[in-house]
Amino acid sequence: MTDGLIEGEDGKIRCWWHGNKPDYMAYHDEEWGYPVSSDRTLFEKICLEGFQSGLSWYTILSKRENFRAAFANFEIDKVAAFNEDDVERLVQDAGIVRHRKKIESTINNARRAQEMVREEGSLAAYFWRHEPKPEDRPKVLDHAAAKTLSKTEISTKISKDLKKRGWSFVGPTTVYAFMQAMGLVNDHLEGCCCREKVEQARANFVRPV
């Protein structure tokens, strides 16, 4: 590995963090950083980032299909209707992370998401309203710069606002990881084979309003 970049067996240079694990590499290449406007996907991701707290994202990614089955594919209205019986069912589900407070948080956040849709029009409109301006981003995103980006002023601002709205497990670091994954920022390193593809996708993306 050199400066946060790693070469795959296909000869392509990528960010280091997937460790050349095939499923993790696919996530890096095909999902991470590409802009998202689907409320369902945004809701899923912010919930899964909450489950990741204290764990690795790879642990959550490897269980993602189990999470989707357990949480009604993260359809906001369906999850918002979950009750105490559902909580008990989920606590017994060995296919997910059986953390009662995180399970309860996901149901709570679905209800808060319903409120946000009523107030803001969509989750997408709300989150994309907080997209950082170019001047708020590092001029060159190398490994040294990336290591300083576990949270930012903007992710802290979003975190505070979400908590004020009643969301939980949405700390500044969790929110920034969500921003990275959902394309609100492009944190593929300079030299990564995906950086320009993501940049082009962001350039072509129609921001929700």
Backbone as JSON Lines, residues from 0, in Angstrom:
{"i":0,"aa":"M","n":[0.84,-1.2,0.0],"ca":[0.0,0.0,0.0],"c":[0.88,1.24,0.0]}
{"i":1,"aa":"T","n":[0.53,2.21,-0.83],"ca":[1.27,3.46,-0.89],"c":[0.3,4.63,-0.77]}
{"i":2,"aa":"D","n":[0.52,5.48,0.23],"ca":[-0.3,6.67,0.41],"c":[-1.8,6.38,0.38]}
{"i":3,"aa":"G","n":[-2.19,5.3,1.04],"ca":[-3.61,4.99,1.14],"c":[-4.2,4.31,-0.07]}
{"i":4,"aa":"L","n":[-3.38,3.95,-1.05],"ca":[-3.85,3.29,-2.26],"c":[-3.33,1.86,-2.3]}
{"i":5,"aa":"I","n":[-4.12,0.98,-2.91],"ca":[-3.76,-0.43,-2.97],"c":[-4.07,-0.95,-4.37]}
{"i":6,"aa":"E","n":[-3.21,-1.81,-4.89],"ca":[-3.41,-2.37,-6.23],"c":[-4.13,-3.71,-6.11]}
{"i":7,"aa":"G","n":[-5.19,-3.87,-6.91],"ca":[-5.93,-5.12,-6.93],"c":[-5.31,-6.12,-7.89]}
{"i":8,"aa":"E","n":[-5.83,-7.34,-7.84],"ca":[-5.34,-8.36,-8.77],"c":[-5.64,-8.0,-10.21]}
{"i":9,"aa":"D","n":[-6.61,-7.11,-10.43],"ca":[-6.93,-6.66,-11.78],"c":[-6.02,-5.53,-12.24]}
{"i":10,"aa":"G","n":[-5.07,-5.15,-11.39],"ca":[-4.11,-4.1,-11.74],"c":[-4.61,-2.7,-11.49]}
{"i":11,"aa":"K","n":[-5.85,-2.56,-11.01],"ca":[-6.4,-1.22,-10.76],"c":[-6.0,-0.73,-9.37]}
{"i":12,"aa":"I","n":[-5.81,0.58,-9.29],"ca":[-5.42,1.21,-8.03],"c":[-6.68,1.75,-7.36]}
{"i":13,"aa":"R","n":[-6.84,1.42,-6.1],"ca":[-8.04,1.83,-5.35],"c":[-7.66,2.35,-3.96]}
{"i":14,"aa":"C","n":[-8.63,2.99,-3.3],"ca":[-8.49,3.29,-1.87],"c":[-8.18,2.0,-1.12]}
{"i":15,"aa":"W","n":[-7.48,2.14,-0.02],"ca":[-6.95,0.97,0.69],"c":[-7.98,0.17,1.49]}
{"i":16,"aa":"W","n":[-9.09,0.81,1.89],"ca":[-9.85,0.28,3.02],"c":[-10.62,-1.01,2.74]}
{"i":17,"aa":"H","n":[-10.84,-1.37,1.49],"ca":[-11.57,-2.61,1.2],"c":[-10.69,-3.86,1.34]}
{"i":18,"aa":"G","n":[-9.37,-3.64,1.39],"ca":[-8.44,-4.75,1.62],"c":[-8.47,-5.83,0.56]}
{"i":19,"aa":"N","n":[-8.95,-5.5,-0.63],"ca":[-9.05,-6.45,-1.75],"c":[-9.98,-7.64,-1.46]}
{"i":20,"aa":"K","n":[-10.88,-7.5,-0.49],"ca":[-11.93,-8.51,-0.31],"c":[-12.95,-8.32,-1.42]}
{"i":21,"aa":"P","n":[-13.29,-9.36,-2.17],"ca":[-14.12,-9.18,-3.36],"c":[-15.44,-8.44,-3.11]}
{"i":22,"aa":"D","n":[-16.18,-8.81,-2.06],"ca":[-17.46,-8.14,-1.83],"c":[-17.27,-6.71,-1.35]}
{"i":23,"aa":"Y","n":[-16.23,-6.48,-0.57],"ca":[-15.95,-5.13,-0.09],"c":[-15.44,-4.26,-1.24]}
{"i":24,"aa":"M","n":[-14.65,-4.86,-2.13],"ca":[-14.16,-4.13,-3.3],"c":[-15.32,-3.74,-4.2]}
{"i":25,"aa":"A","n":[-16.29,-4.64,-4.36],"ca":[-17.46,-4.34,-5.18],"c":[-18.23,-3.16,-4.6]}
{"i":26,"aa":"Y","n":[-18.35,-3.13,-3.27],"ca":[-19.02,-2.0,-2.61],"c":[-18.25,-0.71,-2.88]}
{"i":27,"aa":"H","n":[-16.93,-0.75,-2.76],"ca":[-16.09,0.41,-3.06],"c":[-16.27,0.88,-4.49]}
{"i":28,"aa":"D","n":[-16.28,-0.06,-5.43],"ca":[-16.3,0.29,-6.85],"c":[-17.68,0.73,-7.34]}
{"i":29,"aa":"E","n":[-18.74,0.12,-6.8],"ca":[-20.07,0.27,-7.4],"c":[-21.05,1.1,-6.58]}
{"i":30,"aa":"E","n":[-20.76,1.3,-5.29],"ca":[-21.72,2.01,-4.45],"c":[-21.13,3.23,-3.76]}
{"i":31,"aa":"W","n":[-20.02,3.06,-3.09],"ca":[-19.51,4.08,-2.17],"c":[-19.18,5.38,-2.9]}
{"i":32,"aa":"G","n":[-19.84,6.44,-2.51],"ca":[-19.55,7.75,-3.07],"c":[-20.44,8.17,-4.22]}
{"i":33,"aa":"Y","n":[-21.18,7.24,-4.8],"ca":[-22.08,7.62,-5.9],"c":[-23.32,8.29,-5.31]}
{"i":34,"aa":"P","n":[-23.76,9.41,-5.87],"ca":[-24.86,10.17,-5.27],"c":[-26.18,9.43,-5.3]}
{"i":35,"aa":"V","n":[-26.91,9.55,-4.2],"ca":[-28.16,8.82,-3.99],"c":[-29.28,9.8,-3.69]}
{"i":36,"aa":"S","n":[-30.44,9.59,-4.33],"ca":[-31.62,10.43,-4.06],"c":[-32.8,9.63,-3.54]}
{"i":37,"aa":"S","n":[-32.65,8.32,-3.39],"ca":[-33.73,7.47,-2.92],"c":[-33.87,7.56,-1.4]}
{"i":38,"aa":"D","n":[-35.05,7.95,-0.93],"ca":[-35.26,8.04,0.51],"c":[-35.09,6.68,1.19]}
{"i":39,"aa":"R","n":[-35.5,5.62,0.52],"ca":[-35.35,4.3,1.12],"c":[-33.88,3.97,1.34]}
{"i":40,"aa":"T","n":[-33.06,4.24,0.32],"ca":[-31.63,3.95,0.43],"c":[-30.96,4.85,1.47]}
{"i":41,"aa":"L","n":[-31.32,6.11,1.49],"ca":[-30.76,7.03,2.47],"c":[-31.12,6.58,3.89]}
{"i":42,"aa":"F","n":[-32.38,6.18,4.08],"ca":[-32.81,5.73,5.4],"c":[-32.07,4.45,5.79]}
{"i":43,"aa":"E","n":[-31.98,3.52,4.87],"ca":[-31.25,2.28,5.15],"c":[-29.83,2.59,5.59]}
{"i":44,"aa":"K","n":[-29.17,3.44,4.85],"ca":[-27.76,3.69,5.11],"c":[-27.54,4.36,6.45]}
{"i":45,"aa":"I","n":[-28.36,5.35,6.78],"ca":[-28.12,6.03,8.06],"c":[-28.42,5.09,9.22]}
{"i":46,"aa":"C","n":[-29.39,4.17,9.04],"ca":[-29.65,3.17,10.09],"c":[-28.49,2.19,10.21]}
{"i":47,"aa":"L","n":[-27.98,1.71,9.09],"ca":[-26.87,0.76,9.14],"c":[-25.61,1.4,9.68]}
{"i":48,"aa":"E","n":[-25.4,2.68,9.38],"ca":[-24.26,3.38,9.98],"c":[-24.41,3.43,11.49]}
{"i":49,"aa":"G","n":[-25.64,3.59,11.97],"ca":[-25.88,3.56,13.4],"c":[-25.55,2.2,14.0]}
{"i":50,"aa":"F","n":[-25.93,1.14,13.3],"ca":[-25.59,-0.21,13.77],"c":[-24.08,-0.43,13.76]}
{"i":51,"aa":"Q","n":[-23.38,0.25,12.86],"ca":[-21.93,0.06,12.76],"c":[-21.19,0.59,13.98]}
{"i":52,"aa":"S","n":[-21.78,1.53,14.68],"ca":[-21.1,2.17,15.81],"c":[-20.44,1.11,16.71]}
{"i":53,"aa":"G","n":[-19.11,1.2,16.84],"ca":[-18.36,0.24,17.64],"c":[-17.93,-1.0,16.88]}
{"i":54,"aa":"L","n":[-18.35,-1.11,15.62],"ca":[-18.02,-2.27,14.79],"c":[-17.37,-1.78,13.5]}
{"i":55,"aa":"S","n":[-17.04,-2.71,12.6],"ca":[-16.51,-2.32,11.28],"c":[-17.66,-2.29,10.27]}
{"i":56,"aa":"W","n":[-17.5,-1.45,9.24],"ca":[-18.53,-1.43,8.2],"c":[-18.6,-2.77,7.49]}
{"i":57,"aa":"Y","n":[-17.48,-3.46,7.36],"ca":[-17.5,-4.76,6.68],"c":[-18.4,-5.75,7.42]}
{"i":58,"aa":"T","n":[-18.39,-5.69,8.74],"ca":[-19.28,-6.55,9.53],"c":[-20.74,-6.28,9.16]}
{"i":59,"aa":"I","n":[-21.1,-5.01,9.04],"ca":[-22.48,-4.65,8.71],"c":[-22.78,-5.02,7.26]}
{"i":60,"aa":"L","n":[-21.85,-4.74,6.36],"ca":[-22.07,-5.04,4.94],"c":[-22.32,-6.53,4.74]}
{"i":61,"aa":"S","n":[-21.59,-7.36,5.46],"ca":[-21.75,-8.81,5.31],"c":[-23.12,-9.29,5.81]}
{"i":62,"aa":"K","n":[-23.78,-8.48,6.62],"ca":[-25.1,-8.82,7.16],"c":[-26.21,-7.99,6.51]}
{"i":63,"aa":"R","n":[-25.88,-7.21,5.49],"ca":[-26.85,-6.24,4.97],"c":[-28.13,-6.9,4.48]}
{"i":64,"aa":"E","n":[-28.03,-8.01,3.79],"ca":[-29.25,-8.67,3.3],"c":[-30.1,-9.17,4.46]}
{"i":65,"aa":"N","n":[-29.46,-9.61,5.54],"ca":[-30.19,-10.02,6.73],"c":[-30.92,-8.83,7.36]}
{"i":66,"aa":"F","n":[-30.23,-7.7,7.4],"ca":[-30.85,-6.48,7.92],"c":[-32.07,-6.1,7.07]}
{"i":67,"aa":"R","n":[-31.92,-6.19,5.76],"ca":[-33.02,-5.82,4.88],"c":[-34.23,-6.73,5.11]}
{"i":68,"aa":"A","n":[-33.97,-8.02,5.28],"ca":[-35.07,-8.96,5.54],"c":[-35.71,-8.67,6.89]}
{"i":69,"aa":"A","n":[-34.9,-8.34,7.87],"ca":[-35.41,-8.11,9.23],"c":[-36.19,-6.81,9.35]}
{"i":70,"aa":"F","n":[-35.78,-5.79,8.59],"ca":[-36.37,-4.46,8.71],"c":[-37.19,-4.07,7.48]}
{"i":71,"aa":"A","n":[-37.92,-5.04,6.9],"ca":[-38.87,-4.75,5.82],"c":[-38.23,-3.93,4.71]}
{"i":72,"aa":"N","n":[-37.0,-4.31,4.36],"ca":[-36.25,-3.62,3.3],"c":[-36.08,-2.13,3.57]}
{"i":73,"aa":"F","n":[-36.16,-1.76,4.83],"ca":[-36.01,-0.37,5.26],"c":[-37.03,0.56,4.58]}
{"i":74,"aa":"E","n":[-38.22,0.02,4.3],"ca":[-39.32,0.88,3.86],"c":[-39.77,1.68,5.07]}
{"i":75,"aa":"I","n":[-39.66,2.99,4.97],"ca":[-39.83,3.85,6.14],"c":[-41.16,3.62,6.84]}
{"i":76,"aa":"D","n":[-42.25,3.62,6.11],"ca":[-43.57,3.48,6.73],"c":[-43.74,2.12,7.4]}
{"i":77,"aa":"K","n":[-43.18,1.1,6.81],"ca":[-43.29,-0.25,7.4],"c":[-42.5,-0.33,8.7]}
{"i":78,"aa":"V","n":[-41.29,0.2,8.7],"ca":[-40.47,0.16,9.91],"c":[-41.1,1.03,11.0]}
{"i":79,"aa":"A","n":[-41.68,2.15,10.62],"ca":[-42.32,3.04,11.6],"c":[-43.48,2.35,12.32]}
{"i":80,"aa":"A","n":[-44.06,1.36,11.67],"ca":[-45.2,0.64,12.26],"c":[-44.77,-0.53,13.14]}
{"i":81,"aa":"F","n":[-43.47,-0.8,13.24],"ca":[-43.0,-1.88,14.11],"c":[-43.39,-1.59,15.55]}
{"i":82,"aa":"N","n":[-43.63,-2.66,16.31],"ca":[-44.02,-2.51,17.71],"c":[-43.09,-3.32,18.61]}
{"i":83,"aa":"E","n":[-43.47,-3.46,19.87],"ca":[-42.6,-4.14,20.83],"c":[-42.37,-5.6,20.45]}
{"i":84,"aa":"D","n":[-43.38,-6.24,19.85],"ca":[-43.2,-7.62,19.39],"c":[-42.11,-7.7,18.34]}
{"i":85,"aa":"D","n":[-42.05,-6.7,17.47],"ca":[-41.0,-6.66,16.45],"c":[-39.63,-6.48,17.09]}
{"i":86,"aa":"V","n":[-39.56,-5.64,18.11],"ca":[-38.3,-5.45,18.81],"c":[-37.81,-6.78,19.37]}
{"i":87,"aa":"E","n":[-38.71,-7.53,20.02],"ca":[-38.32,-8.81,20.61],"c":[-37.91,-9.81,19.51]}
{"i":88,"aa":"R","n":[-38.62,-9.78,18.41],"ca":[-38.26,-10.64,17.28],"c":[-36.85,-10.32,16.79]}
{"i":89,"aa":"L","n":[-36.55,-9.06,16.66],"ca":[-35.26,-8.63,16.12],"c":[-34.11,-8.9,17.09]}
{"i":90,"aa":"V","n":[-34.4,-8.78,18.38],"ca":[-33.36,-9.07,19.38],"c":[-32.95,-10.54,19.31]}
{"i":91,"aa":"Q","n":[-33.85,-11.38,18.83],"ca":[-33.56,-12.81,18.72],"c":[-32.99,-13.21,17.35]}
{"i":92,"aa":"D","n":[-32.86,-12.24,16.45],"ca":[-32.44,-12.53,15.07],"c":[-30.91,-12.58,14.99]}
{"i":93,"aa":"A","n":[-30.37,-13.78,14.89],"ca":[-28.91,-13.95,14.87],"c":[-28.26,-13.44,13.58]}
{"i":94,"aa":"G","n":[-29.08,-13.12,12.6],"ca":[-28.53,-12.65,11.33],"c":[-28.15,-11.18,11.31]}
{"i":95,"aa":"I","n":[-28.58,-10.44,12.35],"ca":[-28.27,-9.02,12.42],"c":[-27.46,-8.74,13.69]}
{"i":96,"aa":"V","n":[-27.2,-7.48,13.97],"ca":[-26.57,-7.09,15.23],"c":[-27.69,-6.93,16.25]}
{"i":97,"aa":"R","n":[-27.68,-7.81,17.25],"ca":[-28.8,-7.87,18.2],"c":[-28.57,-6.9,19.37]}
{"i":98,"aa":"H","n":[-28.65,-5.63,19.05],"ca":[-28.43,-4.56,20.01],"c":[-29.77,-3.85,20.2]}
{"i":99,"aa":"R","n":[-30.38,-4.06,21.37],"ca":[-31.75,-3.57,21.57],"c":[-31.88,-2.06,21.32]}
{"i":100,"aa":"K","n":[-30.96,-1.28,21.85],"ca":[-31.07,0.18,21.69],"c":[-30.94,0.59,20.22]}
{"i":101,"aa":"K","n":[-30.09,-0.1,19.46],"ca":[-29.96,0.23,18.04],"c":[-31.19,-0.2,17.26]}
{"i":102,"aa":"I","n":[-31.79,-1.32,17.65],"ca":[-33.03,-1.77,17.01],"c":[-34.15,-0.77,17.3]}
{"i":103,"aa":"E","n":[-34.28,-0.37,18.55],"ca":[-35.3,0.62,18.92],"c":[-35.04,1.95,18.23]}
{"i":104,"aa":"S","n":[-33.77,2.29,18.09],"ca":[-33.4,3.53,17.4],"c":[-33.85,3.52,15.95]}
{"i":105,"aa":"T","n":[-33.71,2.38,15.28],"ca":[-34.11,2.29,13.88],"c":[-35.61,2.53,13.72]}
{"i":106,"aa":"I","n":[-36.41,1.97,14.63],"ca":[-37.86,2.19,14.59],"c":[-38.18,3.65,14.89]}
{"i":107,"aa":"N","n":[-37.54,4.19,15.91],"ca":[-37.71,5.6,16.22],"c":[-37.35,6.48,15.03]}
{"i":108,"aa":"N","n":[-36.2,6.19,14.42],"ca":[-35.75,7.02,13.3],"c":[-36.67,6.92,12.1]}
{"i":109,"aa":"A","n":[-37.33,5.78,11.91],"ca":[-38.32,5.68,10.84],"c":[-39.47,6.65,11.09]}
{"i":110,"aa":"R","n":[-39.88,6.78,12.34],"ca":[-40.97,7.71,12.67],"c":[-40.51,9.15,12.51]}
{"i":111,"aa":"R","n":[-39.27,9.41,12.87],"ca":[-38.72,10.76,12.67],"c":[-38.55,11.04,11.17]}
{"i":112,"aa":"A","n":[-38.23,10.0,10.41],"ca":[-38.11,10.16,8.95],"c":[-39.46,10.52,8.34]}
{"i":113,"aa":"Q","n":[-40.53,9.91,8.83],"ca":[-41.87,10.26,8.36],"c":[-42.14,11.75,8.59]}
{"i":114,"aa":"E","n":[-41.77,12.22,9.76],"ca":[-41.95,13.64,10.08],"c":[-41.13,14.51,9.14]}
{"i":115,"aa":"M","n":[-39.89,14.08,8.87],"ca":[-39.03,14.86,7.99],"c":[-39.6,14.94,6.58]}
{"i":116,"aa":"V","n":[-40.15,13.84,6.1],"ca":[-40.76,13.85,4.76],"c":[-41.92,14.84,4.73]}
{"i":117,"aa":"R","n":[-42.72,14.86,5.78],"ca":[-43.84,15.81,5.83],"c":[-43.34,17.26,5.88]}
{"i":118,"aa":"E","n":[-42.25,17.5,6.6],"ca":[-41.76,18.86,6.8],"c":[-40.86,19.36,5.68]}
{"i":119,"aa":"E","n":[-40.05,18.46,5.14],"ca":[-39.02,18.86,4.19],"c":[-39.29,18.4,2.75]}
{"i":120,"aa":"G","n":[-40.28,17.54,2.57],"ca":[-40.58,17.01,1.24],"c":[-40.01,15.63,1.02]}
{"i":121,"aa":"S","n":[-38.79,15.41,1.46],"ca":[-38.13,14.11,1.34],"c":[-36.86,14.12,2.18]}
{"i":122,"aa":"L","n":[-36.38,12.93,2.51],"ca":[-35.07,12.86,3.17],"c":[-33.99,13.39,2.23]}
{"i":123,"aa":"A","n":[-34.14,13.06,0.95],"ca":[-33.13,13.48,-0.03],"c":[-33.01,15.0,-0.07]}
{"i":124,"aa":"A","n":[-34.14,15.69,-0.08],"ca":[-34.1,17.15,-0.12],"c":[-33.39,17.69,1.11]}
{"i":125,"aa":"Y","n":[-33.68,17.1,2.26],"ca":[-33.05,17.56,3.5],"c":[-31.53,17.33,3.45]}
{"i":126,"aa":"F","n":[-31.1,16.13,3.16],"ca":[-29.67,15.83,3.24],"c":[-28.87,16.57,2.16]}
{"i":127,"aa":"W","n":[-29.41,16.63,0.96],"ca":[-28.66,17.3,-0.1],"c":[-28.59,18.81,0.09]}
{"i":128,"aa":"R","n":[-29.47,19.33,0.9],"ca":[-29.39,20.76,1.25],"c":[-28.11,21.03,2.03]}
{"i":129,"aa":"H","n":[-27.53,19.98,2.62],"ca":[-26.32,20.14,3.43],"c":[-25.05,19.72,2.67]}
{"i":130,"aa":"E","n":[-25.15,19.55,1.38],"ca":[-23.95,19.18,0.61],"c":[-22.86,20.24,0.79]}
{"i":131,"aa":"P","n":[-21.64,19.83,1.16],"ca":[-20.58,20.82,1.35],"c":[-20.25,21.56,0.05]}
{"i":132,"aa":"K","n":[-19.9,22.82,0.19],"ca":[-19.45,23.62,-0.96],"c":[-17.99,23.24,-1.26]}
{"i":133,"aa":"P","n":[-17.57,23.45,-2.52],"ca":[-16.18,23.1,-2.87],"c":[-15.15,23.71,-1.94]}
{"i":134,"aa":"E","n":[-15.4,24.93,-1.5],"ca":[-14.42,25.6,-0.63],"c":[-14.35,24.97,0.77]}
{"i":135,"aa":"D","n":[-15.34,24.15,1.1],"ca":[-15.32,23.45,2.4],"c":[-14.6,22.11,2.34]}
{"i":136,"aa":"R","n":[-14.11,21.75,1.16],"ca":[-13.49,20.45,0.95],"c":[-11.97,20.59,0.82]}
{"i":137,"aa":"P","n":[-11.21,19.53,1.12],"ca":[-9.75,19.59,0.92],"c":[-9.43,19.85,-0.56]}
{"i":138,"aa":"K","n":[-8.41,20.65,-0.8],"ca":[-8.03,20.93,-2.18],"c":[-7.48,19.68,-2.87]}
{"i":139,"aa":"V","n":[-6.76,18.86,-2.12],"ca":[-6.25,17.58,-2.62],"c":[-6.62,16.51,-1.6]}
{"i":140,"aa":"L","n":[-7.34,15.49,-2.04],"ca":[-7.74,14.44,-1.11],"c":[-6.75,13.28,-1.18]}
{"i":141,"aa":"D","n":[-5.66,13.41,-0.45],"ca":[-4.71,12.31,-0.33],"c":[-4.96,11.59,0.99]}
{"i":142,"aa":"H","n":[-4.13,10.62,1.3],"ca":[-4.35,9.81,2.51],"c":[-4.27,10.67,3.77]}
{"i":143,"aa":"A","n":[-3.32,11.61,3.79],"ca":[-3.18,12.47,4.97],"c":[-4.44,13.3,5.2]}
{"i":144,"aa":"A","n":[-5.0,13.84,4.11],"ca":[-6.23,14.64,4.24],"c":[-7.39,13.76,4.66]}
{"i":145,"aa":"A","n":[-7.47,12.57,4.09],"ca":[-8.59,11.67,4.4],"c":[-8.61,11.29,5.87]}
{"i":146,"aa":"K","n":[-7.44,11.16,6.47],"ca":[-7.38,10.75,7.88],"c":[-7.92,11.82,8.82]}
{"i":147,"aa":"T","n":[-8.08,13.04,8.32],"ca":[-8.62,14.13,9.15],"c":[-10.13,14.25,9.01]}
{"i":148,"aa":"L","n":[-10.75,13.39,8.22],"ca":[-12.14,13.58,7.85],"c":[-13.11,12.6,8.5]}
{"i":149,"aa":"S","n":[-12.88,12.22,9.72],"ca":[-13.85,11.33,10.38],"c":[-15.13,12.07,10.71]}
{"i":150,"aa":"K","n":[-15.03,13.38,10.89],"ca":[-16.2,14.23,11.06],"c":[-15.82,15.64,10.62]}
{"i":151,"aa":"T","n":[-16.81,16.45,10.29],"ca":[-16.57,17.8,9.81],"c":[-17.56,18.75,10.47]}
{"i":152,"aa":"E","n":[-17.38,20.04,10.24],"ca":[-18.33,21.02,10.76],"c":[-19.74,20.74,10.24]}
{"i":153,"aa":"I","n":[-19.83,20.34,8.97],"ca":[-21.14,20.1,8.38],"c":[-21.77,18.84,8.96]}
{"i":154,"aa":"S","n":[-20.99,17.76,9.11],"ca":[-21.57,16.55,9.7],"c":[-21.99,16.8,11.14]}
{"i":155,"aa":"T","n":[-21.25,17.64,11.84],"ca":[-21.62,18.0,13.22],"c":[-22.92,18.8,13.23]}
{"i":156,"aa":"K","n":[-23.06,19.7,12.28],"ca":[-24.29,20.51,12.18],"c":[-25.5,19.62,11.89]}
{"i":157,"aa":"I","n":[-25.34,18.69,10.93],"ca":[-26.44,17.77,10.6],"c":[-26.77,16.92,11.82]}
{"i":158,"aa":"S","n":[-25.75,16.4,12.49],"ca":[-25.96,15.56,13.67],"c":[-26.77,16.3,14.73]}
{"i":159,"aa":"K","n":[-26.39,17.52,15.0],"ca":[-27.11,18.3,16.01],"c":[-28.56,18.51,15.61]}
{"i":160,"aa":"D","n":[-28.79,18.8,14.34],"ca":[-30.15,19.05,13.88],"c":[-30.99,17.78,13.94]}
{"i":161,"aa":"L","n":[-30.41,16.65,13.53],"ca":[-31.14,15.38,13.59],"c":[-31.5,15.03,15.03]}
{"i":162,"aa":"K","n":[-30.56,15.22,15.94],"ca":[-30.84,14.93,17.34],"c":[-31.94,15.84,17.87]}
{"i":163,"aa":"K","n":[-31.92,17.1,17.46],"ca":[-32.96,18.05,17.86],"c":[-34.32,17.58,17.36]}
{"i":164,"aa":"R","n":[-34.33,16.92,16.19],"ca":[-35.57,16.4,15.61],"c":[-35.96,15.06,16.24]}
{"i":165,"aa":"G","n":[-35.12,14.51,17.12],"ca":[-35.45,13.28,17.82],"c":[-34.8,12.02,17.29]}
{"i":166,"aa":"W","n":[-33.92,12.15,16.27],"ca":[-33.2,10.99,15.76],"c":[-32.16,10.54,16.79]}
{"i":167,"aa":"S","n":[-31.76,9.28,16.7],"ca":[-30.74,8.75,17.61],"c":[-29.71,7.94,16.84]}
{"i":168,"aa":"F","n":[-28.56,7.7,17.49],"ca":[-27.41,7.03,16.85],"c":[-27.02,7.76,15.55]}
{"i":169,"aa":"V","n":[-26.97,9.09,15.65],"ca":[-26.6,9.91,14.49],"c":[-25.54,10.93,14.91]}
{"i":170,"aa":"G","n":[-24.46,10.44,15.52],"ca":[-23.37,11.33,15.9],"c":[-22.64,11.87,14.69]}
{"i":171,"aa":"P","n":[-21.77,12.86,14.87],"ca":[-21.07,13.5,13.74],"c":[-20.25,12.53,12.89]}
{"i":172,"aa":"T","n":[-19.61,11.53,13.52],"ca":[-18.82,10.56,12.75],"c":[-19.73,9.66,11.94]}
{"i":173,"aa":"T","n":[-20.83,9.21,12.54],"ca":[-21.81,8.39,11.82],"c":[-22.37,9.17,10.63]}
{"i":174,"aa":"V","n":[-22.69,10.44,10.83],"ca":[-23.25,11.25,9.76],"c":[-22.23,11.44,8.64]}
{"i":175,"aa":"Y","n":[-20.96,11.65,9.01],"ca":[-19.97,11.85,7.94],"c":[-19.77,10.58,7.12]}
{"i":176,"aa":"A","n":[-19.75,9.42,7.78],"ca":[-19.65,8.16,7.04],"c":[-20.83,8.0,6.09]}
{"i":177,"aa":"F","n":[-22.0,8.41,6.53],"ca":[-23.2,8.42,5.68],"c":[-23.01,9.36,4.48]}
{"i":178,"aa":"M","n":[-22.49,10.55,4.72],"ca":[-22.25,11.5,3.64],"c":[-21.27,10.95,2.61]}
{"i":179,"aa":"Q","n":[-20.22,10.28,3.09],"ca":[-19.25,9.68,2.19],"c":[-19.9,8.62,1.3]}
{"i":180,"aa":"A","n":[-20.68,7.76,1.92],"ca":[-21.26,6.63,1.2],"c":[-22.33,7.06,0.21]}
{"i":181,"aa":"M","n":[-23.12,8.08,0.57],"ca":[-24.26,8.5,-0.25],"c":[-23.92,9.57,-1.27]}
{"i":182,"aa":"G","n":[-22.63,9.9,-1.38],"ca":[-22.19,10.78,-2.45],"c":[-22.31,12.26,-2.18]}
{"i":183,"aa":"L","n":[-22.61,12.66,-0.95],"ca":[-22.63,14.09,-0.65],"c":[-21.22,14.67,-0.71]}
{"i":184,"aa":"V","n":[-20.23,13.79,-0.58],"ca":[-18.83,14.15,-0.81],"c":[-18.2,13.02,-1.62]}
{"i":185,"aa":"N","n":[-17.11,13.32,-2.28],"ca":[-16.35,12.3,-3.0],"c":[-15.04,12.1,-2.26]}
{"i":186,"aa":"D","n":[-14.98,11.05,-1.44],"ca":[-13.77,10.79,-0.66],"c":[-12.94,9.63,-1.19]}
{"i":187,"aa":"H","n":[-13.16,9.25,-2.46],"ca":[-12.18,8.38,-3.11],"c":[-10.88,9.19,-3.25]}
{"i":188,"aa":"L","n":[-9.79,8.59,-2.89],"ca":[-8.51,9.3,-2.89],"c":[-8.05,9.66,-4.3]}
{"i":189,"aa":"E","n":[-7.25,10.7,-4.38],"ca":[-6.58,11.02,-5.64],"c":[-5.75,9.81,-6.05]}
{"i":190,"aa":"G","n":[-5.92,9.35,-7.27],"ca":[-5.21,8.17,-7.76],"c":[-6.06,6.92,-7.74]}
{"i":191,"aa":"C","n":[-7.2,6.94,-7.01],"ca":[-8.12,5.8,-7.02],"c":[-8.84,5.75,-8.36]}
{"i":192,"aa":"C","n":[-9.01,4.54,-8.89],"ca":[-9.64,4.38,-10.21],"c":[-11.1,4.82,-10.22]}
{"i":193,"aa":"C","n":[-11.7,4.96,-9.05],"ca":[-13.12,5.34,-8.99],"c":[-13.34,6.83,-8.79]}
{"i":194,"aa":"R","n":[-12.29,7.57,-8.48],"ca":[-12.5,8.97,-8.12],"c":[-13.15,9.77,-9.24]}
{"i":195,"aa":"E","n":[-12.64,9.64,-10.45],"ca":[-13.19,10.43,-11.55],"c":[-14.58,9.96,-11.94]}
{"i":196,"aa":"K","n":[-14.85,8.64,-11.85],"ca":[-16.18,8.14,-12.16],"c":[-17.21,8.71,-11.19]}
{"i":197,"aa":"V","n":[-16.84,8.74,-9.92],"ca":[-17.75,9.31,-8.93],"c":[-17.91,10.81,-9.15]}
{"i":198,"aa":"E","n":[-16.83,11.47,-9.48],"ca":[-16.9,12.92,-9.73],"c":[-17.84,13.21,-10.89]}
{"i":199,"aa":"Q","n":[-17.77,12.39,-11.94],"ca":[-18.66,12.56,-13.09],"c":[-20.11,12.29,-12.7]}
{"i":200,"aa":"A","n":[-20.32,11.25,-11.9],"ca":[-21.68,10.94,-11.45],"c":[-22.24,12.08,-10.63]}
{"i":201,"aa":"R","n":[-21.42,12.68,-9.81],"ca":[-21.87,13.83,-9.01],"c":[-22.16,15.04,-9.89]}
{"i":202,"aa":"A","n":[-21.36,15.21,-10.93],"ca":[-21.58,16.33,-11.84],"c":[-22.9,16.19,-12.6]}
{"i":203,"aa":"N","n":[-23.27,14.94,-12.91],"ca":[-24.5,14.69,-13.67],"c":[-25.73,14.55,-12.78]}
{"i":204,"aa":"F","n":[-25.54,14.49,-11.49],"ca":[-26.62,14.22,-10.55],"c":[-27.53,15.43,-10.4]}
{"i":205,"aa":"V","n":[-28.83,15.21,-10.47],"ca":[-29.8,16.28,-10.27],"c":[-30.13,16.34,-8.78]}
{"i":206,"aa":"R","n":[-29.73,17.42,-8.15],"ca":[-29.96,17.55,-6.7],"c":[-31.44,17.67,-6.4]}
{"i":207,"aa":"P","n":[-31.94,16.88,-5.44],"ca":[-33.36,16.97,-5.08],"c":[-33.66,18.29,-4.37]}
{"i":208,"aa":"V","n":[-34.85,18.79,-4.56],"ca":[-35.26,20.05,-3.9],"c":[-36.59,19.85,-3.21]}
